Amino acid sequence: MRNRLYALVGAVILLAVLLGAYIVISGRNEEASSSEAQDPPAEEMGNKIVDGKPAESFTLKNENGEFEFVKKGDEWSIKGYDSSFSAPAVSEIASVFTGLYSERVIEGEELSKYGLDKPAASASDGNVVINAGTVSSDGKYYYVSLDGGEDVYMVNSSAIQPLFYGLNDLIDKSVQKVNTDAIRELSIDFADDDGKNRDIYIAYDKDDPLAREYAEKNGLAALVMQKPIKNMLVYPYNLQSSVLKNASSLNIKDLADIAPEDLGKYGLDKPKFTLYMADDENSIKITAGNTFTAEEGEYAYVLVNGRKEVFTMDQRALEPFENARIADFAEKFISIYQRSKVNEIDIEGAKSYKIEFKAEGENDFREEDGATRDYRSTYINGKLIEKDVFTDFYELIVGIGFDDIAYGKKSEGKPELTITFKLADGSSDKAEYYRYNDSFYAVTKGGDTVMYVSEQTVRRVMNTAEELSK
């Protein structure tokens, strides 16, 4: 019995010892893991071979040219160039003067063996000259010398790579990002469109009756087209899957020419189009010229935000704007208004009809369930029309849609029919219907844009008006 007790006590002691050892070892492993996750201390990065003050000016020489950098305030400039440069990119070069580490020193070797007799890149802040030669066989290090000395240092390649930057790496390629969910203005100016009058201009105007009506009804902002058709409502969500589908990719790819002497070389003297897009805070303007094909795909030469440099941009991002049609923007209705915003509709043709909305006694606007309802009396040529009957007729008028559109065409002679909406705010919207053929009317609302409307649609409106006016 006593032997069994001793054995049990011994087993418990052994278990306690093993558990304690496990805890100690686990704690050490956690400390080691934590240490590995942190950046290594300076002494583990190698020997510090350059330890200077932040440079206010320096020079750089490599295969891309010779550059002299000067800092004023927080901005860097390059002498001889009137351009904006990327502060982060220039700072990467300048960082070599404040802290450069060598993981190994090679002594007593010919500099030519490491490409340092004729350095591939050289930078100087006036206090030290840093020369970069060839890269090691594994690509991890550059061979570096200082001030023409004979010692060769092996420096991490990521620290030296900025010394090989050229103008394409240094130029500022930032482009403001426009929130496509909150577009406030968009224009596409086709500089040479063969008389097609394809220029497009839409904008948000809180005082415009169409935009105000849509906002009151839906609680959302709407845009109104002014070119090529005036006073046409544009629903922002329609643009997301059409003209704006690649807008997030409107980024500068490369610098093509920092100081172009002849824009015609890039097709920018007579550009294909100019795009302007803005939200409440940001905007972007892009002028697109010739396209070219590279290994990565097709690109276009562009001017951006009025800058003089010629850049390149992915043609896929520009195509939706270049190929934009009115159908990408607007609902295909001639005139669509909420009836509460209309005071009168005049139809003038072989027969004329005057449609009036009158507030009479209780037949007026009423507030119901937090919304304004229109209970005004409606008349056609002085005849009172039952509310439900008139509702169907009104939907016929505002539902007149067009099947196609043509640019740069004018209708001649007198219109066969005009339909004019007179709005509560005092403005009016007039559409003129010209006979195109037996099947279609050509409709204009000012300008050189023609919309083609089915003759059957118009005949249905006129027949209904005649029936209701009897």
N, C-alpha and C positions, 0 to 999 in steps of 0.2 A: 504493500500500500504506500509506504513511505517512498519507495523508488518511483512509483507512478507520479506522486506529487512533485518530486524533484524534476522529473522529466517535463511535467506540465509547466512548472515555473520557468524552466530553461527555455522552453519553446516560446513562452510569452516574452521573455527578455530578448531572445533572438529576433522575434517579430518587431519589437520596438526599435531595435538597432537598425534593422533593414528599412523600416519606415522612416527613421530619422535620416538615414543616408540618402534615401530617395528624395526627401524634401530638400536637402542641401544641394544635391546634384541638379534637381529641377530648377531651383532658384538661380544657380550659376548659369544654366542654359538660357533662362529667361533674360538674365543680365547680358549674356553674350549676344542673344538675338536682338535685344534693344540697342546694344552698342552698334551692331552691324547695320541696323536700320537708319542710324543717324549718319550725317555727313562725317567723313573722316577728319580728324584734326589736321591742321596745316602741316605738321611734321610728317604725317602719313602721305601727303600729296607730293612729297619730295622736297628738295631744297629750293628755297625762294631765291631766284636769280635776278629778279627785277622787283623793286619795292619803292616806287616813286609816288609822287602826288598826282591827283587827277589832272590830266592834260587839258589845257585851254586851247591848244593848237598842236598839230602834228602833221607830218607828211607820210605819204604811202606811195610805194612804187611796186608795181607788179605787171603782169602781162597785159592788163587792161589799161595801163597808163600811169601817169604820175599825178597825184592829187594832194592838194594842200588844204587841210581842214582848219576851220576857225570857229570857235564857240562864242556866241553872244547870248548871255542869259541862259536859257534852256535850249536854244536852237543852234544847230550846227549848219554851217555852210561850207561849200567847196569853192575856192577861188576860181573865177573864170566861168562859173555856171550860175545862171539865174533861175534856180529851181528849188523846190522843196525836197528835203532829204529825210529819210527815216531816222529819227533820233535813236531808236533801239539798235539799228544796224550800225550806226557810227559809234555808238557806245560800246558795242562788242569789240570793235577795233581798239578803241581807246583803253579798254580794260587791261590790255597787255602791259601798259605802263605802270599800273598800280599793283599788279600781282601776277607774276609769272613763275611757275614752278617746274623744276627739272627732276625727272625720276632717275636719271643716270647721266653721268658726265664721262665723255670720252676724251682722253688726253693723248697727245703725241701722234695724232693721225692727220693725214693730208685733208684739208678742207674740201678739195675737189671730190673726194670720195663720197661726200655727203651733199654735193651740190651747193656748197657754201663759198666756192671761189667765185661763182656768179649766182648770187642768191635769186631764187624765184620770186621772193617778195621781201621788201625791206620797209620798216617803219621807224620813225624817229620823232621824239618830242623835244629835241634839243638837248636832252640830258643823256639819253641812251639810244643806241641804234640796235634794233632787233632784226636780225637776218634769218629768213626761213629758206632752207634748202629742200632736199627731197624728203619723201615720206618713207617710213620704215616698211619693210616687206609685208607686215601684218596690218598696216594702215593705222596703227594706234598712235604713232608718234611722228612728229616732224623733227628733223635735225636743225638745230638753231645755234647761231653764234651771236655774240654781243660785241658791239663797238669794234669790229674787225679783229677780235681776239682769236686765239688758236684753239681754245677749248670748244668742244662740240657738246651741246646739251640735247637730251631727248625730252621733248615737251609734248604733253597730250595734244593730239591733233585737233580736238575741238577748240582749244584755246588759240591755236595758230590759224585755223581755217579762215577767220575773218580778214586776215592780212591779204587774202586772195580776192576780196570783194572788188567788183567793178561797178559802174554806174547802174547797171540793171539791178544789182543787189542793194544799192544805196538809195536809189530814188524812192520817194514816198509814193506808194501804190495804194494808200488807203482810200476807200470810197465810202461815203456815208450810206448807211443802210436805211432805206425807206420802208416803213411799216405798210405792207400791202393790204393789211386789214383796215387801215385808216387813211387811205389815199384821199388827198384833198384837191389835187390837181394833176392832170396828165395830158401831155400834148405830144403828138407825133407829126413833125413837119417834114413832108416828103418834098425835098428841095426841087427835084426834077421828076414829076410824076406824069409827064406826057399829057398834061391837060386834064387828068382824071379827077383833079380836085379831091384828093384822098386825105388831105390834112385832117387830123382828128384833134379835137380839144374838148375835154370834159373837166368840170370843176365843181367844187362844193360851194354853194352860196346859200346861207341860211335864210336870206331874204327872198330867194326865188320861190315862186308859188308851188312849183312841182316838188322841189326839195323839201319845202316846209310841210306840204301835204303828206309826203311819204314819211317824214319824221314823226308827224303827229299820229299817223295811222299805225305805224310799225315800231316806233321808238328807236329807229335806226337812221343814220345819216345816209343820204343818197346824193349822187352826182347828177349833174345836168349837162347834156351835150350841147355845145354851141357850134361845133364844126364836125362833119360837113352838114349836119342838120341842126337847126336851132330848136331849143326847148324840147329835147327828148330825154326822158328819164333813164338813168343808168343805174342798175342795181349793182353795188360793189361786189357782192358775192358771185355774180356772173363772171367777173373778170379773173377770179382765182384759177379757173380751169381753162382759161383762154389766153388772153394777152399777158397776164401776170404770172403764168405758171412757172416761168424760169427766171423771174425777177431777182430771186435770191442769188443767182449765179452771175449777176452783173459785176464781175470783179476784174481788175486789171491783171493780165497775165504777165506781160513783159514790156520793157521799154524798147520801142522801135527806133526813135530818134529824139534826142534830148533838145535839139535846136534845129528843127526842120527849116530848110531854106525854100523848099518847093513842096507845098501840100499836094500838088497834083500827082506827085510820085506815089502817094498813098490813096488817091481818089478822094481826098478830103477838100479839094478846091470846089468840087461839085459832089457833095456827099449824097449817099442814098437816102438818109433821113437823119433828123435830129430828135432825140427823145428827151423830154423833161418830165420828171415825176417828183412829187413832193407830198409829205404828210405834214403834221403840225410842227415838227421839229427839224426834219432833215429833207434834203433834196438832192437830186442827181441830174446832170445834163450830159448826154452822150451824143456825139456826132459820129456817125458810122460811115466809113469809106470802103475801099476795096477789101475783098476777102482773099485769103491764101491758104494753102494746105500745108500742114506740117505733119511730122510723124504722129503727133498726139491727136490730130484732128484738124478741123477747119477753124480759122480765126479771121478776125476783121481788124483793120487799122481804125483806131478811134481817137477822138479828142474828148477829154473828160473835164467837166466843170470849168470850162473856159481856160484851162491850162494850155500852154503852148506846145508841150511835149506830145509826141505821137506814141500811143501805147497800142498794145494788142489785147483783144478780148475774145473769149469763146463765142463763135458765131451761133452756137445753139442757144445761148442766152439772149441773143439779139433777134433771132428769127421770128418769134411771136409778135414783136413790134413791127418788124419790116413787113410781115405778111398780114398785118392787122386789117380787118374789115369791120364795117359798122355792125355786122351781126355779132361780133365778139363783145360789143359794148352794150347795145341797147335792146330793150324789148321791142319787138317789131310791130308797134302800134303807131298810127298816125298821130293821134291825140288822145291821151288817157288822163282823165282828171277825176278825182273824187267829186261826186255831185254837190257836196256841201260847199265846194269852192267855186261853183259855177253860178252865175246870175242869169245867163242867157246863151242860147245857141241859135245862130242864124244859118239856115240852109238856103242857098240861092242857086237856082238852076232853071230848068224849064218851068218848074213850079217852085215857089218859095215858101219856107216854113219858119215861123218865129217861135222858138221854144223859150218860155219864161218860167222862172222860179220865183214865187211870191210868198212872202210871209203874211199870213192872214189869220188874225186871231190866234187860236190854239195851233194852227198849222204853221209852225215856226221851228226853230232849233230847240231841242230839249236835251237836258242833261240826264242820262240814264246809265246807271251802273258805271259811273265814272267816265262815260264817253258822251260826246255830243252827237245827237241823232238829228237828221234832217227830215222834218215833217212838212216842209213848205209845199204849198199848192203848186202844181205844174200845169201849164197851159201850152197848147199848140194852136197857133193862129187864133188865140182868144178862147179856145175851147178847153174847159177843165178836164183833165185826164185822171182817171182813177189811179191811185198810187201804185198798186201792184202791176197794172198794165204798163204804166210809164216806166217802171223799173226795168222791165224786159226791153223796152225800146231804148232806154238810155244805155243799157249794156251792149246793144247793137251798135250804137254810134261810137262809143269809146272802144269797142272791140274791133273797129276797122283796122286791119293789119296789112302790111305790105309783104309781097312774096319775094321781091328782089329790089335791088337798088343800083343805080348807075351814077357815075361821077362825071362832072364836066359837061352836062347836057342841059340845054334850056328848051323849055316848051314854048312854042310860038302860037300866036293868036290869042283868042280869049278862052278862058277856062269854061268848060261845060257846066261845072258845078263848083261852088265854094262852101266850105263849112267852117264857121268861125265860132270859137268858144270865147265868150266874154266873162272874165273871171271877177271874183269878188274884190280882188285887190286893185281893180281898174285896168289890168293888162288884158291882152287878147292874144289868141293863137289861131291863125288863119291858114287853112290848107286849100290849095287850088287844084282841081281835078281836070286834067286835059285828056281828051280821048286819044288813046295810044293805038288800039286796034279793037276788034270786036270783043276781045276777051279781057282787056286790061285798060285801066286808067293810069296815066302818068301824073303823079301827085308831087307838087312842090310846096315848100314852106319858106321860100326865099332862098337865094343862092343858086348854085348850079347842080344841086343834087336832086335826082328824081327817084321817087319810090313808085313801084308798080303794084297797083291794087286791083284785085279781081273785080270785074264788072258785075258779077253776081252779088258780091258783098254790098256794093253800092246800091244796086237795084233793090235789094232786100230792105235797106234802110229807107230808101225813097218810097217804096210801096207801103211800108209800115207807117211812115209819116202821113201819107195820103189817107190811109184807112183811119188813123186816129183823129185826123183833122176834120172828117166828115161830120 
